[in-house]
Amino acid sequence: MKILDKLKTRSIAIILLIVGSFILAAIDPSCRPAFNDLVKIGVGGYLAQLIPGIINKS
């Protein structure tokens, strides 16, 4: 279960965001651009946190 050991809370949150957005986009096609933007911002923020050299000040 190496995969489960590597998953962190933010990874699970992003996975739920993506899956939920796909489900909602399938239910309501008229709102697909909004769900697309939501996923882009969420994944972009997640990837930005993974960049080495950024120091968390908290």
mmCIF file of the N, C-alpha and C atoms, coordinates in Angstrom:
data_MODEL
# 
_entry.id   MODEL 
# 
loop_
_atom_site.group_PDB 
_atom_site.id 
_atom_site.type_symbol 
_atom_site.label_atom_id 
_atom_site.label_alt_id 
_atom_site.label_comp_id 
_atom_site.label_asym_id 
_atom_site.label_entity_id 
_atom_site.label_seq_id 
_atom_site.pdbx_PDB_ins_code 
_atom_site.Cartn_x 
_atom_site.Cartn_y 
_atom_site.Cartn_z 
_atom_site.occupancy 
_atom_site.B_iso_or_equiv 
_atom_site.pdbx_formal_charge 
_atom_site.auth_seq_id 
_atom_site.auth_comp_id 
_atom_site.auth_asym_id 
_atom_site.auth_atom_id 
_atom_site.pdbx_PDB_model_num 
ATOM 1   N N  . MET A 1 1  ? 0.814   -1.187 0.000   1.00 0.00 ? 1  MET A N  1 
ATOM 2   C CA . MET A 1 1  ? 0.000   0.000  0.000   1.00 0.00 ? 1  MET A CA 1 
ATOM 3   C C  . MET A 1 1  ? 0.866   1.262  0.000   1.00 0.00 ? 1  MET A C  1 
ATOM 4   N N  . LYS A 1 2  ? 1.852   1.307  -0.860  1.00 0.00 ? 2  LYS A N  1 
ATOM 5   C CA . LYS A 1 2  ? 2.715   2.483  -0.934  1.00 0.00 ? 2  LYS A CA 1 
ATOM 6   C C  . LYS A 1 2  ? 1.949   3.710  -1.408  1.00 0.00 ? 2  LYS A C  1 
ATOM 7   N N  . ILE A 1 3  ? 0.971   3.505  -2.269  1.00 0.00 ? 3  ILE A N  1 
ATOM 8   C CA . ILE A 1 3  ? 0.215   4.632  -2.795  1.00 0.00 ? 3  ILE A CA 1 
ATOM 9   C C  . ILE A 1 3  ? -0.560  5.312  -1.675  1.00 0.00 ? 3  ILE A C  1 
ATOM 10  N N  . LEU A 1 4  ? -1.182  4.551  -0.811  1.00 0.00 ? 4  LEU A N  1 
ATOM 11  C CA . LEU A 1 4  ? -1.954  5.139  0.280   1.00 0.00 ? 4  LEU A CA 1 
ATOM 12  C C  . LEU A 1 4  ? -1.063  5.869  1.278   1.00 0.00 ? 4  LEU A C  1 
ATOM 13  N N  . ASP A 1 5  ? 0.183   5.437  1.428   1.00 0.00 ? 5  ASP A N  1 
ATOM 14  C CA . ASP A 1 5  ? 1.103   6.121  2.335   1.00 0.00 ? 5  ASP A CA 1 
ATOM 15  C C  . ASP A 1 5  ? 1.501   7.496  1.794   1.00 0.00 ? 5  ASP A C  1 
ATOM 16  N N  . LYS A 1 6  ? 1.539   7.634  0.481   1.00 0.00 ? 6  LYS A N  1 
ATOM 17  C CA . LYS A 1 6  ? 1.964   8.891  -0.117  1.00 0.00 ? 6  LYS A CA 1 
ATOM 18  C C  . LYS A 1 6  ? 0.841   9.925  -0.200  1.00 0.00 ? 6  LYS A C  1 
ATOM 19  N N  . LEU A 1 7  ? -0.403  9.470  -0.099  1.00 0.00 ? 7  LEU A N  1 
ATOM 20  C CA . LEU A 1 7  ? -1.518  10.410 -0.189  1.00 0.00 ? 7  LEU A CA 1 
ATOM 21  C C  . LEU A 1 7  ? -1.598  11.254 1.072   1.00 0.00 ? 7  LEU A C  1 
ATOM 22  N N  . LYS A 1 8  ? -1.706  12.516 0.879   1.00 0.00 ? 8  LYS A N  1 
ATOM 23  C CA . LYS A 1 8  ? -1.856  13.455 1.978   1.00 0.00 ? 8  LYS A CA 1 
ATOM 24  C C  . LYS A 1 8  ? -3.261  14.039 1.913   1.00 0.00 ? 8  LYS A C  1 
ATOM 25  N N  . THR A 1 9  ? -3.603  14.833 2.888   1.00 0.00 ? 9  THR A N  1 
ATOM 26  C CA . THR A 1 9  ? -4.937  15.412 2.935   1.00 0.00 ? 9  THR A CA 1 
ATOM 27  C C  . THR A 1 9  ? -5.209  16.284 1.717   1.00 0.00 ? 9  THR A C  1 
ATOM 28  N N  . ARG A 1 10 ? -4.242  17.089 1.307   1.00 0.00 ? 10 ARG A N  1 
ATOM 29  C CA . ARG A 1 10 ? -4.481  17.963 0.152   1.00 0.00 ? 10 ARG A CA 1 
ATOM 30  C C  . ARG A 1 10 ? -4.587  17.155 -1.132  1.00 0.00 ? 10 ARG A C  1 
ATOM 31  N N  . SER A 1 11 ? -3.902  16.026 -1.234  1.00 0.00 ? 11 SER A N  1 
ATOM 32  C CA . SER A 1 11 ? -4.026  15.177 -2.414  1.00 0.00 ? 11 SER A CA 1 
ATOM 33  C C  . SER A 1 11 ? -5.432  14.605 -2.508  1.00 0.00 ? 11 SER A C  1 
ATOM 34  N N  . ILE A 1 12 ? -5.955  14.159 -1.394  1.00 0.00 ? 12 ILE A N  1 
ATOM 35  C CA . ILE A 1 12 ? -7.307  13.610 -1.376  1.00 0.00 ? 12 ILE A CA 1 
ATOM 36  C C  . ILE A 1 12 ? -8.320  14.701 -1.689  1.00 0.00 ? 12 ILE A C  1 
ATOM 37  N N  . ALA A 1 13 ? -8.090  15.905 -1.186  1.00 0.00 ? 13 ALA A N  1 
ATOM 38  C CA . ALA A 1 13 ? -9.005  17.017 -1.465  1.00 0.00 ? 13 ALA A CA 1 
ATOM 39  C C  . ALA A 1 13 ? -9.029  17.345 -2.956  1.00 0.00 ? 13 ALA A C  1 
ATOM 40  N N  . ILE A 1 14 ? -7.886  17.336 -3.601  1.00 0.00 ? 14 ILE A N  1 
ATOM 41  C CA . ILE A 1 14 ? -7.824  17.633 -5.040  1.00 0.00 ? 14 ILE A CA 1 
ATOM 42  C C  . ILE A 1 14 ? -8.486  16.519 -5.844  1.00 0.00 ? 14 ILE A C  1 
ATOM 43  N N  . ILE A 1 15 ? -8.279  15.270 -5.445  1.00 0.00 ? 15 ILE A N  1 
ATOM 44  C CA . ILE A 1 15 ? -8.927  14.153 -6.139  1.00 0.00 ? 15 ILE A CA 1 
ATOM 45  C C  . ILE A 1 15 ? -10.441 14.275 -6.026  1.00 0.00 ? 15 ILE A C  1 
ATOM 46  N N  . LEU A 1 16 ? -10.931 14.597 -4.830  1.00 0.00 ? 16 LEU A N  1 
ATOM 47  C CA . LEU A 1 16 ? -12.378 14.782 -4.644  1.00 0.00 ? 16 LEU A CA 1 
ATOM 48  C C  . LEU A 1 16 ? -12.890 15.976 -5.448  1.00 0.00 ? 16 LEU A C  1 
ATOM 49  N N  . LEU A 1 17 ? -12.113 17.038 -5.538  1.00 0.00 ? 17 LEU A N  1 
ATOM 50  C CA . LEU A 1 17 ? -12.496 18.211 -6.326  1.00 0.00 ? 17 LEU A CA 1 
ATOM 51  C C  . LEU A 1 17 ? -12.657 17.842 -7.798  1.00 0.00 ? 17 LEU A C  1 
ATOM 52  N N  . ILE A 1 18 ? -11.698 17.096 -8.323  1.00 0.00 ? 18 ILE A N  1 
ATOM 53  C CA . ILE A 1 18 ? -11.730 16.725 -9.742  1.00 0.00 ? 18 ILE A CA 1 
ATOM 54  C C  . ILE A 1 18 ? -12.886 15.772 -10.030 1.00 0.00 ? 18 ILE A C  1 
ATOM 55  N N  . VAL A 1 19 ? -13.029 14.745 -9.215  1.00 0.00 ? 19 VAL A N  1 
ATOM 56  C CA . VAL A 1 19 ? -14.101 13.764 -9.428  1.00 0.00 ? 19 VAL A CA 1 
ATOM 57  C C  . VAL A 1 19 ? -15.465 14.430 -9.274  1.00 0.00 ? 19 VAL A C  1 
ATOM 58  N N  . GLY A 1 20 ? -15.617 15.248 -8.244  1.00 0.00 ? 20 GLY A N  1 
ATOM 59  C CA . GLY A 1 20 ? -16.882 15.942 -8.035  1.00 0.00 ? 20 GLY A CA 1 
ATOM 60  C C  . GLY A 1 20 ? -17.218 16.883 -9.172  1.00 0.00 ? 20 GLY A C  1 
ATOM 61  N N  . SER A 1 21 ? -16.220 17.565 -9.698  1.00 0.00 ? 21 SER A N  1 
ATOM 62  C CA . SER A 1 21 ? -16.463 18.480 -10.811 1.00 0.00 ? 21 SER A CA 1 
ATOM 63  C C  . SER A 1 21 ? -16.867 17.728 -12.076 1.00 0.00 ? 21 SER A C  1 
ATOM 64  N N  . PHE A 1 22 ? -16.258 16.570 -12.313 1.00 0.00 ? 22 PHE A N  1 
ATOM 65  C CA . PHE A 1 22 ? -16.653 15.758 -13.472 1.00 0.00 ? 22 PHE A CA 1 
ATOM 66  C C  . PHE A 1 22 ? -18.100 15.285 -13.329 1.00 0.00 ? 22 PHE A C  1 
ATOM 67  N N  . ILE A 1 23 ? -18.468 14.861 -12.138 1.00 0.00 ? 23 ILE A N  1 
ATOM 68  C CA . ILE A 1 23 ? -19.839 14.389 -11.913 1.00 0.00 ? 23 ILE A CA 1 
ATOM 69  C C  . ILE A 1 23 ? -20.831 15.535 -12.104 1.00 0.00 ? 23 ILE A C  1 
ATOM 70  N N  . LEU A 1 24 ? -20.538 16.693 -11.512 1.00 0.00 ? 24 LEU A N  1 
ATOM 71  C CA . LEU A 1 24 ? -21.440 17.834 -11.659 1.00 0.00 ? 24 LEU A CA 1 
ATOM 72  C C  . LEU A 1 24 ? -21.503 18.330 -13.097 1.00 0.00 ? 24 LEU A C  1 
ATOM 73  N N  . ALA A 1 25 ? -20.401 18.272 -13.819 1.00 0.00 ? 25 ALA A N  1 
ATOM 74  C CA . ALA A 1 25 ? -20.392 18.686 -15.223 1.00 0.00 ? 25 ALA A CA 1 
ATOM 75  C C  . ALA A 1 25 ? -21.222 17.724 -16.074 1.00 0.00 ? 25 ALA A C  1 
ATOM 76  N N  . ALA A 1 26 ? -21.235 16.445 -15.714 1.00 0.00 ? 26 ALA A N  1 
ATOM 77  C CA . ALA A 1 26 ? -22.048 15.477 -16.454 1.00 0.00 ? 26 ALA A CA 1 
ATOM 78  C C  . ALA A 1 26 ? -23.531 15.692 -16.176 1.00 0.00 ? 26 ALA A C  1 
ATOM 79  N N  . ILE A 1 27 ? -23.855 16.114 -14.959 1.00 0.00 ? 27 ILE A N  1 
ATOM 80  C CA . ILE A 1 27 ? -25.257 16.342 -14.595 1.00 0.00 ? 27 ILE A CA 1 
ATOM 81  C C  . ILE A 1 27 ? -25.783 17.627 -15.236 1.00 0.00 ? 27 ILE A C  1 
ATOM 82  N N  . ASP A 1 28 ? -24.991 18.690 -15.191 1.00 0.00 ? 28 ASP A N  1 
ATOM 83  C CA . ASP A 1 28 ? -25.435 19.993 -15.691 1.00 0.00 ? 28 ASP A CA 1 
ATOM 84  C C  . ASP A 1 28 ? -24.453 20.525 -16.747 1.00 0.00 ? 28 ASP A C  1 
ATOM 85  N N  . PRO A 1 29 ? -24.675 20.194 -18.008 1.00 0.00 ? 29 PRO A N  1 
ATOM 86  C CA . PRO A 1 29 ? -23.746 20.612 -19.064 1.00 0.00 ? 29 PRO A CA 1 
ATOM 87  C C  . PRO A 1 29 ? -23.639 22.129 -19.239 1.00 0.00 ? 29 PRO A C  1 
ATOM 88  N N  . SER A 1 30 ? -24.631 22.888 -18.808 1.00 0.00 ? 30 SER A N  1 
ATOM 89  C CA . SER A 1 30 ? -24.583 24.339 -19.019 1.00 0.00 ? 30 SER A CA 1 
ATOM 90  C C  . SER A 1 30 ? -23.557 25.013 -18.115 1.00 0.00 ? 30 SER A C  1 
ATOM 91  N N  . CYS A 1 31 ? -23.114 24.344 -17.058 1.00 0.00 ? 31 CYS A N  1 
ATOM 92  C CA . CYS A 1 31 ? -22.143 24.930 -16.116 1.00 0.00 ? 31 CYS A CA 1 
ATOM 93  C C  . CYS A 1 31 ? -20.743 24.354 -16.277 1.00 0.00 ? 31 CYS A C  1 
ATOM 94  N N  . ARG A 1 32 ? -20.469 23.668 -17.359 1.00 0.00 ? 32 ARG A N  1 
ATOM 95  C CA . ARG A 1 32 ? -19.150 23.047 -17.549 1.00 0.00 ? 32 ARG A CA 1 
ATOM 96  C C  . ARG A 1 32 ? -17.988 24.024 -17.501 1.00 0.00 ? 32 ARG A C  1 
ATOM 97  N N  . PRO A 1 33 ? -18.108 25.225 -18.078 1.00 0.00 ? 33 PRO A N  1 
ATOM 98  C CA . PRO A 1 33 ? -16.975 26.162 -17.980 1.00 0.00 ? 33 PRO A CA 1 
ATOM 99  C C  . PRO A 1 33 ? -16.635 26.539 -16.538 1.00 0.00 ? 33 PRO A C  1 
ATOM 100 N N  . ALA A 1 34 ? -17.641 26.654 -15.690 1.00 0.00 ? 34 ALA A N  1 
ATOM 101 C CA . ALA A 1 34 ? -17.383 26.995 -14.290 1.00 0.00 ? 34 ALA A CA 1 
ATOM 102 C C  . ALA A 1 34 ? -16.666 25.848 -13.584 1.00 0.00 ? 34 ALA A C  1 
ATOM 103 N N  . PHE A 1 35 ? -17.085 24.620 -13.843 1.00 0.00 ? 35 PHE A N  1 
ATOM 104 C CA . PHE A 1 35 ? -16.416 23.470 -13.227 1.00 0.00 ? 35 PHE A CA 1 
ATOM 105 C C  . PHE A 1 35 ? -14.999 23.315 -13.758 1.00 0.00 ? 35 PHE A C  1 
ATOM 106 N N  . ASN A 1 36 ? -14.794 23.641 -15.030 1.00 0.00 ? 36 ASN A N  1 
ATOM 107 C CA . ASN A 1 36 ? -13.464 23.600 -15.633 1.00 0.00 ? 36 ASN A CA 1 
ATOM 108 C C  . ASN A 1 36 ? -12.532 24.588 -14.939 1.00 0.00 ? 36 ASN A C  1 
ATOM 109 N N  . ASP A 1 37 ? -13.017 25.805 -14.715 1.00 0.00 ? 37 ASP A N  1 
ATOM 110 C CA . ASP A 1 37 ? -12.202 26.813 -14.025 1.00 0.00 ? 37 ASP A CA 1 
ATOM 111 C C  . ASP A 1 37 ? -11.891 26.391 -12.597 1.00 0.00 ? 37 ASP A C  1 
ATOM 112 N N  . LEU A 1 38 ? -12.860 25.800 -11.923 1.00 0.00 ? 38 LEU A N  1 
ATOM 113 C CA . LEU A 1 38 ? -12.656 25.332 -10.550 1.00 0.00 ? 38 LEU A CA 1 
ATOM 114 C C  . LEU A 1 38 ? -11.546 24.294 -10.483 1.00 0.00 ? 38 LEU A C  1 
ATOM 115 N N  . VAL A 1 39 ? -11.542 23.352 -11.414 1.00 0.00 ? 39 VAL A N  1 
ATOM 116 C CA . VAL A 1 39 ? -10.505 22.312 -11.444 1.00 0.00 ? 39 VAL A CA 1 
ATOM 117 C C  . VAL A 1 39 ? -9.149  22.919 -11.788 1.00 0.00 ? 39 VAL A C  1 
ATOM 118 N N  . LYS A 1 40 ? -9.095  23.856 -12.737 1.00 0.00 ? 40 LYS A N  1 
ATOM 119 C CA . LYS A 1 40 ? -7.820  24.477 -13.111 1.00 0.00 ? 40 LYS A CA 1 
ATOM 120 C C  . LYS A 1 40 ? -7.196  25.214 -11.931 1.00 0.00 ? 40 LYS A C  1 
ATOM 121 N N  . ILE A 1 41 ? -8.000  25.946 -11.199 1.00 0.00 ? 41 ILE A N  1 
ATOM 122 C CA . ILE A 1 41 ? -7.472  26.696 -10.054 1.00 0.00 ? 41 ILE A CA 1 
ATOM 123 C C  . ILE A 1 41 ? -7.032  25.745 -8.954  1.00 0.00 ? 41 ILE A C  1 
ATOM 124 N N  . GLY A 1 42 ? -7.810  24.702 -8.694  1.00 0.00 ? 42 GLY A N  1 
ATOM 125 C CA . GLY A 1 42 ? -7.459  23.745 -7.644  1.00 0.00 ? 42 GLY A CA 1 
ATOM 126 C C  . GLY A 1 42 ? -6.185  22.979 -7.952  1.00 0.00 ? 42 GLY A C  1 
ATOM 127 N N  . VAL A 1 43 ? -6.060  22.491 -9.173  1.00 0.00 ? 43 VAL A N  1 
ATOM 128 C CA . VAL A 1 43 ? -4.869  21.729 -9.556  1.00 0.00 ? 43 VAL A CA 1 
ATOM 129 C C  . VAL A 1 43 ? -3.653  22.655 -9.630  1.00 0.00 ? 43 VAL A C  1 
ATOM 130 N N  . GLY A 1 44 ? -3.844  23.879 -10.104 1.00 0.00 ? 44 GLY A N  1 
ATOM 131 C CA . GLY A 1 44 ? -2.731  24.835 -10.149 1.00 0.00 ? 44 GLY A CA 1 
ATOM 132 C C  . GLY A 1 44 ? -2.211  25.165 -8.765  1.00 0.00 ? 44 GLY A C  1 
ATOM 133 N N  . GLY A 1 45 ? -3.110  25.370 -7.824  1.00 0.00 ? 45 GLY A N  1 
ATOM 134 C CA . GLY A 1 45 ? -2.690  25.635 -6.445  1.00 0.00 ? 45 GLY A CA 1 
ATOM 135 C C  . GLY A 1 45 ? -1.995  24.449 -5.818  1.00 0.00 ? 45 GLY A C  1 
ATOM 136 N N  . TYR A 1 46 ? -2.480  23.254 -6.122  1.00 0.00 ? 46 TYR A N  1 
ATOM 137 C CA . TYR A 1 46 ? -1.855  22.035 -5.596  1.00 0.00 ? 46 TYR A CA 1 
ATOM 138 C C  . TYR A 1 46 ? -0.439  21.878 -6.144  1.00 0.00 ? 46 TYR A C  1 
ATOM 139 N N  . LEU A 1 47 ? -0.271  22.083 -7.438  1.00 0.00 ? 47 LEU A N  1 
ATOM 140 C CA . LEU A 1 47 ? 1.057   21.948 -8.043  1.00 0.00 ? 47 LEU A CA 1 
ATOM 141 C C  . LEU A 1 47 ? 2.004   23.033 -7.554  1.00 0.00 ? 47 LEU A C  1 
ATOM 142 N N  . ALA A 1 48 ? 1.477   24.221 -7.293  1.00 0.00 ? 48 ALA A N  1 
ATOM 143 C CA . ALA A 1 48 ? 2.315   25.304 -6.785  1.00 0.00 ? 48 ALA A CA 1 
ATOM 144 C C  . ALA A 1 48 ? 2.856   24.976 -5.396  1.00 0.00 ? 48 ALA A C  1 
ATOM 145 N N  . GLN A 1 49 ? 2.094   24.240 -4.604  1.00 0.00 ? 49 GLN A N  1 
ATOM 146 C CA . GLN A 1 49 ? 2.557   23.850 -3.275  1.00 0.00 ? 49 GLN A CA 1 
ATOM 147 C C  . GLN A 1 49 ? 3.665   22.807 -3.340  1.00 0.00 ? 49 GLN A C  1 
ATOM 148 N N  . LEU A 1 50 ? 3.737   22.079 -4.442  1.00 0.00 ? 50 LEU A N  1 
ATOM 149 C CA . LEU A 1 50 ? 4.733   21.011 -4.569  1.00 0.00 ? 50 LEU A CA 1 
ATOM 150 C C  . LEU A 1 50 ? 6.082   21.500 -5.086  1.00 0.00 ? 50 LEU A C  1 
ATOM 151 N N  . ILE A 1 51 ? 6.156   22.764 -5.518  1.00 0.00 ? 51 ILE A N  1 
ATOM 152 C CA . ILE A 1 51 ? 7.399   23.295 -6.056  1.00 0.00 ? 51 ILE A CA 1 
ATOM 153 C C  . ILE A 1 51 ? 8.420   23.408 -4.929  1.00 0.00 ? 51 ILE A C  1 
ATOM 154 N N  . PRO A 1 52 ? 9.593   22.800 -5.102  1.00 0.00 ? 52 PRO A N  1 
ATOM 155 C CA . PRO A 1 52 ? 10.600  22.911 -4.050  1.00 0.00 ? 52 PRO A CA 1 
ATOM 156 C C  . PRO A 1 52 ? 11.160  24.334 -3.973  1.00 0.00 ? 52 PRO A C  1 
ATOM 157 N N  . GLY A 1 53 ? 11.556  24.719 -2.788  1.00 0.00 ? 53 GLY A N  1 
ATOM 158 C CA . GLY A 1 53 ? 12.148  26.033 -2.598  1.00 0.00 ? 53 GLY A CA 1 
ATOM 159 C C  . GLY A 1 53 ? 11.171  27.050 -2.034  1.00 0.00 ? 53 GLY A C  1 
ATOM 160 N N  . ILE A 1 54 ? 9.911   26.736 -2.040  1.00 0.00 ? 54 ILE A N  1 
ATOM 161 C CA . ILE A 1 54 ? 8.932   27.633 -1.431  1.00 0.00 ? 54 ILE A CA 1 
ATOM 162 C C  . ILE A 1 54 ? 8.870   27.298 0.054   1.00 0.00 ? 54 ILE A C  1 
ATOM 163 N N  . ILE A 1 55 ? 9.107   28.279 0.880   1.00 0.00 ? 55 ILE A N  1 
ATOM 164 C CA . ILE A 1 55 ? 9.146   28.060 2.328   1.00 0.00 ? 55 ILE A CA 1 
ATOM 165 C C  . ILE A 1 55 ? 7.834   28.501 2.937   1.00 0.00 ? 55 ILE A C  1 
ATOM 166 N N  . ASN A 1 56 ? 7.215   27.621 3.696   1.00 0.00 ? 56 ASN A N  1 
ATOM 167 C CA . ASN A 1 56 ? 5.986   27.942 4.403   1.00 0.00 ? 56 ASN A CA 1 
ATOM 168 C C  . ASN A 1 56 ? 6.330   28.718 5.659   1.00 0.00 ? 56 ASN A C  1 
ATOM 169 N N  . LYS A 1 57 ? 5.799   29.918 5.817   1.00 0.00 ? 57 LYS A N  1 
ATOM 170 C CA . LYS A 1 57 ? 6.155   30.780 6.942   1.00 0.00 ? 57 LYS A CA 1 
ATOM 171 C C  . LYS A 1 57 ? 5.303   30.536 8.178   1.00 0.00 ? 57 LYS A C  1 
ATOM 172 N N  . SER A 1 58 ? 4.382   29.592 8.137   1.00 0.00 ? 58 SER A N  1 
ATOM 173 C CA . SER A 1 58 ? 3.536   29.363 9.308   1.00 0.00 ? 58 SER A CA 1 
ATOM 174 C C  . SER A 1 58 ? 4.046   28.267 10.185  1.00 0.00 ? 58 SER A C  1 
# 
